Amino acid sequence: MNELKKLPTESLGVPRERRPKHVAVIMDGNGRWAEQQNLPRIEGHLRGVEAVRRTMEACQDFGIETLTLFCLSSE
């Protein structure tokens, strides 16, 4: 469950008309995080997918119209 769903949107203290319409996220470090946890790199990427889903739901809940994800890797 998305932790943000537990909060009423008004509790953020930002009126809906002042919230951003576009949010961008640079996804970085999922593979490194997994390795630091002694997990296979793919586990980090799978956890990243879960985080993206939660982020998408939160954006929808808070009326954010556009979400841009930067998810490139040179590794």
Beta strands, then each sheet from edge to edge (+ up, - down):
strand 1: 22-26
strand 2: 66-70
sheet 1: 1+ 2+
end
